[in-house]
Amino acid sequence: MDEIELKVHDMSSTLQPADAYALVLEEVNGNRKLPIIIGSLEAQAIKVVMMEYKMPRPLTHDLFLTVTKELGAALKKVLIYKVKDGVYYSYLFLEKEGEVFKIDSRTSDAIALAMRCGCPVYATNEIMESEQLHEVGNTAFSVNVNTVDVVMLKEALSKAIEEENYEQASRLRDEIKRREQEEENTIV
C-alpha cells in the first residue's frame, strides 16, 4: 500500500452543516488536496496548533500526548486508511520499547495529535486518487460524493430537482440508493 505524506493546507467553515469545517490536507511532494469535513470542536483543536496559540490549561489532545509520554510511548505516524460515506478512518501508530501499536482513531483527532507532536500524517494513494479535490474553475473545486453523508446528499438532490438539474439529480438519487442498499446489506 502506497502511503502519501500530507500536511495541513487550509481550514475554513462550510455552509452546510453550519457547525462544520473543511480541513484541506495537501501532499507534501505533490499538488493533490484532500478535503475532510470536521466538527467545530475538532477544528478548534487543530486551529490552536496552526496559530501556535498556547492554552492556559491542556486540551484533551495535549493531555493524551502527556499521558502517552509518561507511559513511555510516542506517536510515530498517522495513517488515513479508509473513507466510507463521508467518514474518514485513521490509525495512530504508537511505539513503546521498540513495539508498534496500531490504534483506531477519528481522523480529526489523529491530525490534531500529529500536529502537536510533529509526527507525519499519511493517506493511502487510493484515497488520494478517489477523494481529492478537483479544480473546476479559477476559484472553484468539486469534491467526490464520498465526502458527504446521506443527509447532505438528499438535500443536494432536492436542490437539483428544484433547479431542474435532472442529470445531477439522477446521479445523486443513484448514490443515495447505493448507500441505503449497502446499509441494508450490512445490517442483515
N, C-alpha and C positions, 0 to 999 in steps of 0.2 A: 504494500500500500504506500503510494507516494504521499508524503506529508509536505505541505506548503506552509512556510513560516509567514505569519501575519503580524501586522501592527495596527493599532487604532488609528484610523484615518480621520474620523469625524463623528459627531453625535448631534442629532437635532430632534426636536419634538415632532410628533406626527399629528395629522389632523384627526385620524380615526384609528384606534380609540384615543380620546383626548389625553389620557394619562400615560400614553406610551411614547417611547423614544426609539429612533432609528440609530443604532450603533453601526457604523460602517467600518469594517476591517479591510485592510489592503495588503496585498502580497508585499513582502519585504523586497523580493527581487523580481517584481513584475508590476503589471498595471491592473490586474483583476481586483474587484472590490466585492466584498461580501456583506450584505445588509442583514442585521439581526434586530428584530423588534423586541424591546425590553421594557419593563415597567419603570415607574418613576423612582422607586427606592433603589433599584439596581443602577439606574442612570446616575443617581446621586453618588453612589459608592464609587462609580467609575470617574465621574466628573471631578470629585475631590482629588483624585490622583492626577488627572490630566492638568488640573490647575495648580498642583503642588501645594495644596492647602493642608495645613496641619490642624487636625481636630483637637480640641482640648481634652477629649477622652477617646479611647479607642472605639472604633466602629466594629461591627461583628467580624468583618473580614480581617481587620488588624488583630483582633482577639484570636481568631482561628490561626493566623500565622504565628503569633506569640506562643500559643499552646503547642503548635506543631514543633516549633524551635526548641521549646523547653523539654519536649519529649524526645529530642534528638533527631527529628526528621526534617527534611527540606523539600519544598515543592520544586521539582525539576523541569516539568513542562506541562502544558495543557494541550489536549487534542480534541478538536471538534470532529466527531466521528460519524454523526448521522443527523439527518433532518427528516422530520415526518410531520405533515400537516402544519407547517409553520413553526414547529418546535425543534430547536437545535439541541443535540445531546453531546455532552463533553465528558472527558475523563481528566482527572487530576492524576499526575504521576508523582508520587512522593517517594523519597529514598531515605532509608534508615539503615545504617551499618551495612551498606552495600546491597541491601534488598530493596527492590522497587515494588511499590504498591499502587494499584490502579483503582481509583475511586470515582464512581459516577457523580456528576455534578451538573447543576444548571449552568449553561454556557455563560450567562451574565455573571454569576458568582465566580466561575473559573477565571474569567477575564479580569474581574476586579482583584482577585488574588494574585494573578500573574503580574499585573501592573504594579502591585505593591512590592513584590519581591524581585521583579526584573527577570522572571523566567520567560522563555519563549512560548508563544501560542501558535499552534498549527491547526490546519484543517486538511482533510484528505483532498487530493486532486479532484476526485469525483464530485465532492461537494462544491469545490470552487468552479468546476465546469457547469454544474447544473443550477447553482443558486446565485451566480454572480450578477451584479448589476449590468444592464445593457444600456448603452447610451443611445437615445432616440432623438436627440437634438442637442443644441449647444448647451442647454442647461437642464435638460430633462433626461430621466433614466426610467427604465422599466425594470420590474423585479419578477422573478419566477413566481408562479402561483403558490408554490410551496411555502413562501414566506408569510402567508396569511392563513388564518383559521377559517373554518366553515362559516361562522357568523359573518365575517367580513366578506367572504365570497358571496353570500346571499344578499348582503347589502349592495355589493357591486352588481349583482345580477339584476336587482330591482332598478338600479340606476341605468343600467344598459338598456333595459326594456323601456323605461321612461324616455330615454333619449333615442329610442328606436334603432339602437345599435344591435341588431339581431345576430350578427356574426359573433360579436363579443359575448352576447347573452347565451348563445349556443355553447360556446367553449366553457363558460362559467357553469352552466347547467350540467354539462358532462363531467366537469371536475367535481362538482358537489355530489352528483350521483356516484361517481367512482369512490369518493371518500366515504360516503354513507354506506355503500355496499361493503367496502373494506372493513368498516367498523362493525357491521353485522357479522361478517365472517370471523372477526376476531373474538366476538362475544360467544359465538357458538362453540 
